[in-house]
Amino acid sequence: MSLNRDASLQNVKDKSGYYDIIIIGGGATGLGTAVDSAARGYSTLLLEQHDFAKGTSSRSTKLVHGGVRYLQQGNVSLVLEALRERGLLIQNAPHLVRNQSFVVPNYDWWEGPFYGVGMKVYDMLAGKLGLGPSKHLSLEETIEHLPTIEQEGLRGGVIYYDGQFDDSRLAINLVSTANYHGADLVNYAKVTGLLKTNDMVDGVTVKDEISGEEFEVNGRAIINATGVFTDSVLKMDNPDAKTIIAPSQGVHIVIDKEFSPGDSAIMVPQTDDGRVLFAVPWNGKVVLGTTDTPVDSPSLEPVAMEEEIEFILKHAAQYLTGDPTRKDVRSVFAGLRPLVKAGDDEDTASLSRDHTLQVSDSGLITITGGKWTTYRKMAQDTVDQAATVAGLSVEKCTTEHLRIHGWLKNVDRNDPLAHYGEDRVQINKLIKERPELGETLHERLPYIKAEVVWAAREEMAMTIEDVLARRTRAILLDAKASVEMAPEVASLMAEEMGQNQAWIDEQVETYSDLAKAYILDS
Ligand SMILES: Cc1cc2nc3c(=O)[nH]c(=O)nc-3n(C[C@H](O)[C@H](O)[C@H](O)COP(=O)(O)OP(=O)(O)OC[C@H]3O[C@@H](n4cnc5c(N)ncnc54)[C@H](O)[C@@H]3O)c2cc1C
C-alpha cells in the first residue's frame, strides 16, 4: 500500500463528520499514537507541520534501550518499562532494530565490580526479553572488542547488550503501518489553531504548507504530540497556560569507522557533566554523543554549539587512540529533548525522562516526554485516555505484537537494502525494470538511485531534504557527500513528481544551505 499525500489530503476533505482522533505532530509519539488508534479501529488523522520525524525523532542516539543511566539514578520502573518495550520492538520491527553489544571500559579498580553488578541487575530486569547476558571482560578481551580503546591504565571491561535502530526509517514505517490500518497522515500540514464548541476542543485549523491552502477538520479527541513544541499548542488552547517543556539539546558527531573498527559500541557511564558518552557503530560510521544543554526555545533545526562539539571531541580523544579532531567529523547534528519541567530546576540532566500525559479543561490531550524506545506504551496510554475523554467505544490496544511495516526476520545485514525489510523486494523490482536505478549516488555512501524513486513514489518524500535526511540518512553519515548528491537526487525526484528545472534549482539551493550546519569547518 503506497503512501500518497494528495490521496490523504483528499480523504480529509471528503470525510463527512468527525474523525474519532486527530493527532498533532508526526514524531515517534504522534506516529505511535496513530498506529495504536487506527489499529483499534478508530478513524484517525495525523497532521505534521514539516516532514515526519523532522523534529527530535530523527536526531536520537539510535538506541532502543532500557537506559543504564536511569538505573544508576534508581528509576527502576522506567528501566523496567523501557526494557520490556525494547524486547517488543525488536520482535515487531526486526528489520530495523538489532542487538548491539556495548563495552564499558574499566580504568579504576572499582569499576569492574560496580558496573558488573549493575549490568546483572539490568539483565535481570529484562528477564525473558533480554538480548544476552552481560559479563566481565579481561584486558585482552576488552581490546579484542575495542581495538582502538585507550590502553593506558585500562584494566578490563564489562560487556552488555541493548538494541540499536534507524529512528527516521522506523518513523516512516510507522506512517505506513498506521495508513495500512486506515489512518490518514499528512506531512507539511501545520495546525494553526484549535476549534471549540462550548469551550470543548473539537477540531483544528490546518495550513497546507505546500499549497498554502487553509482548512478546518473536526475530531472527537484532539491529541497534542508536538514534542518540544508542546507549549505552543497548549497556548492555542489557553493563552495563559503554564509552560511545561524545558528543551534540552543533545549533539552527536559522526566519524569514520576506522576510529572504532570493532563491532561493539563503547559506553562511558560518567563524563565530566555526569552524562553517559556513547561511541556506537551505525551504518558503517561511528556516532559519538551526546550532550545535555538547556536551550530557551524550540526549533526544527537546532544548531550544535561550539562547546558541545569540543566536549564530545575531547572525550572521544580521551578514550580513542586515533584522537578524532574537527577535520575527521563527517557530520554534526543536534536534537532537542522534550523534557517535562519539575518546578524551577535548571539542570536538565536531572529532569524527568518519563512521559507525561495530561488533559486540559477543554479536553485537549497532551502527551510528551519519554523516549523513542517507549513510544508504543506512550501511545497505548494516550489512546486509552482519548477514548475516555471523547466517549469512544472501548477497544483493546493491539500493538504489543503488531508487526510494523516492512517486518522481516533474519535480514541479511550485508544487503544494503536490509533496512527496507520486505519492501526491498519492490525496490529490487524497480532496478530490474530500470537497471540504471541500481547505481550508487555517491562513492562515499551506499545509497542507490532506486531509493530516491521509492521515497518519492511510496514514502511521501516531498523534498530532497526528506530523502537525504530521513528516507536515507545521508546528511547524518556524510553531510558533504549529501550536498554533492543533491542535484542528482533533485533530478530523479523531479522526474518522478513532474517538477521542472526551477524546482530542482530551488531544492538544491535550500538543501545546500540547510546542510551547512551539519558540516564542520576544520
Ligand atoms: C540527543 C537525543 C538523543 C536521544 N537518544 C535516544 C535514544 O537513543 N533512544 C531513545 O529511545 N530515545 C532517545 N531520545 C529521545 C527521543 O528521540 C524522543 O523522546 C522522541 O523522538 C520524541 O518524539 P516526539 O514525537 O515526542 O517529538 P518530535 O519527534 O519532535 O515530534 C514532534 C513533531 O510535532 C510537529 N509539530 C510541532 N508543532 C506542530 C503543529 N503546530 N502542527 C503540526 N505538527 C507540529 C513537529 O514538526 C515534530 O515533527 C533522544 C533525544 C535526543 C534529543
The ligand as an SDF file (V2000), in Angstrom:
LIG
                    3D

 53 58  0  0  0  0  0  0  0  0999 V2000
   20.0520   13.9520   21.5670 C   0  0  0  0  0  0  0  0  0  0  0  0
   18.9700   12.9670   21.8060 C   0  0  0  0  0  0  0  0  0  0  0  0
   19.2510   11.6120   21.8420 C   0  0  0  0  0  0  0  0  0  0  0  0
   18.2280   10.6930   22.0560 C   0  0  0  0  0  0  0  0  0  0  0  0
   18.5230    9.3730   22.0120 N   0  0  0  0  0  0  0  0  0  0  0  0
   17.5530    8.4640   22.2200 C   0  0  0  0  0  0  0  0  0  0  0  0
   17.8410    7.0840   22.0960 C   0  0  0  0  0  0  0  0  0  0  0  0
   18.9590    6.6890   21.7460 O   0  0  0  0  0  0  0  0  0  0  0  0
   16.8400    6.2090   22.3540 N   0  0  0  0  0  0  0  0  0  0  0  0
   15.5860    6.6130   22.7160 C   0  0  0  0  0  0  0  0  0  0  0  0
   14.7420    5.7590   22.9750 O   0  0  0  0  0  0  0  0  0  0  0  0
   15.2580    7.9230   22.7950 N   0  0  0  0  0  0  0  0  0  0  0  0
   16.2150    8.8580   22.5370 C   0  0  0  0  0  0  0  0  0  0  0  0
   15.9210   10.1900   22.5830 N   0  0  0  0  0  0  0  0  0  0  0  0
   14.5450   10.5910   22.8790 C   0  0  0  0  0  0  0  0  0  0  0  0
   13.6290   10.5130   21.6580 C   0  0  0  0  0  0  0  0  0  0  0  0
   14.3090   10.8800   20.4860 O   0  0  0  0  0  0  0  0  0  0  0  0
   12.4360   11.4440   21.8730 C   0  0  0  0  0  0  0  0  0  0  0  0
   11.8230   11.1330   23.1020 O   0  0  0  0  0  0  0  0  0  0  0  0
   11.3770   11.2950   20.7830 C   0  0  0  0  0  0  0  0  0  0  0  0
   11.9480   11.3600   19.4960 O   0  0  0  0  0  0  0  0  0  0  0  0
   10.3480   12.4050   20.9190 C   0  0  0  0  0  0  0  0  0  0  0  0
    9.3700   12.2430   19.9330 O   0  0  0  0  0  0  0  0  0  0  0  0
    8.1510   13.2260   19.8240 P   0  0  0  0  0  0  0  0  0  0  0  0
    7.2430   12.6800   18.8070 O   0  0  0  0  0  0  0  0  0  0  0  0
    7.5710   13.4600   21.1780 O   0  0  0  0  0  0  0  0  0  0  0  0
    8.7890   14.6220   19.3570 O   0  0  0  0  0  0  0  0  0  0  0  0
    9.2510   15.0440   17.8760 P   0  0  0  0  0  0  0  0  0  0  0  0
    9.9870   13.9880   17.1870 O   0  0  0  0  0  0  0  0  0  0  0  0
    9.9410   16.3630   17.9950 O   0  0  0  0  0  0  0  0  0  0  0  0
    7.8780   15.2460   17.0930 O   0  0  0  0  0  0  0  0  0  0  0  0
    7.0170   16.3350   17.3070 C   0  0  0  0  0  0  0  0  0  0  0  0
    6.5200   16.7620   15.9450 C   0  0  0  0  0  0  0  0  0  0  0  0
    5.4570   17.7050   16.0860 O   0  0  0  0  0  0  0  0  0  0  0  0
    5.4990   18.5480   14.9650 C   0  0  0  0  0  0  0  0  0  0  0  0
    4.7170   19.7480   15.2420 N   0  0  0  0  0  0  0  0  0  0  0  0
    5.0030   20.7200   16.1400 C   0  0  0  0  0  0  0  0  0  0  0  0
    4.0610   21.6820   16.0990 N   0  0  0  0  0  0  0  0  0  0  0  0
    3.1540   21.3070   15.1560 C   0  0  0  0  0  0  0  0  0  0  0  0
    1.9640   21.8930   14.6470 C   0  0  0  0  0  0  0  0  0  0  0  0
    1.5160   23.0650   15.1010 N   0  0  0  0  0  0  0  0  0  0  0  0
    1.2800   21.2390   13.6790 N   0  0  0  0  0  0  0  0  0  0  0  0
    1.7220   20.0450   13.1930 C   0  0  0  0  0  0  0  0  0  0  0  0
    2.8550   19.4580   13.6370 N   0  0  0  0  0  0  0  0  0  0  0  0
    3.5620   20.0750   14.6110 C   0  0  0  0  0  0  0  0  0  0  0  0
    6.9940   18.8040   14.7880 C   0  0  0  0  0  0  0  0  0  0  0  0
    7.2990   19.2780   13.4950 O   0  0  0  0  0  0  0  0  0  0  0  0
    7.6030   17.4520   15.1100 C   0  0  0  0  0  0  0  0  0  0  0  0
    7.8490   16.6740   13.9460 O   0  0  0  0  0  0  0  0  0  0  0  0
   16.9130   11.1410   22.3140 C   0  0  0  0  0  0  0  0  0  0  0  0
   16.6230   12.5060   22.2700 C   0  0  0  0  0  0  0  0  0  0  0  0
   17.6460   13.4060   21.9910 C   0  0  0  0  0  0  0  0  0  0  0  0
   17.3240   14.8520   21.8950 C   0  0  0  0  0  0  0  0  0  0  0  0
  1  2  1  0
  2  3  1  0
  2 52  2  0
  3  4  2  0
  4  5  1  0
  4 50  1  0
  5  6  2  0
  6  7  1  0
  6 13  1  0
  7  8  2  0
  7  9  1  0
  9 10  1  0
 10 11  2  0
 10 12  1  0
 12 13  2  0
 13 14  1  0
 14 15  1  0
 14 50  1  0
 15 16  1  0
 16 17  1  0
 16 18  1  0
 18 19  1  0
 18 20  1  0
 20 21  1  0
 20 22  1  0
 22 23  1  0
 23 24  1  0
 24 25  2  0
 24 26  1  0
 24 27  1  0
 27 28  1  0
 28 29  2  0
 28 30  1  0
 28 31  1  0
 31 32  1  0
 32 33  1  0
 33 34  1  0
 33 48  1  0
 34 35  1  0
 35 36  1  0
 35 46  1  0
 36 37  1  0
 36 45  1  0
 37 38  2  0
 38 39  1  0
 39 40  1  0
 39 45  2  0
 40 41  1  0
 40 42  2  0
 42 43  1  0
 43 44  2  0
 44 45  1  0
 46 47  1  0
 46 48  1  0
 48 49  1  0
 50 51  2  0
 51 52  1  0
 52 53  1  0
M  END
$$$$
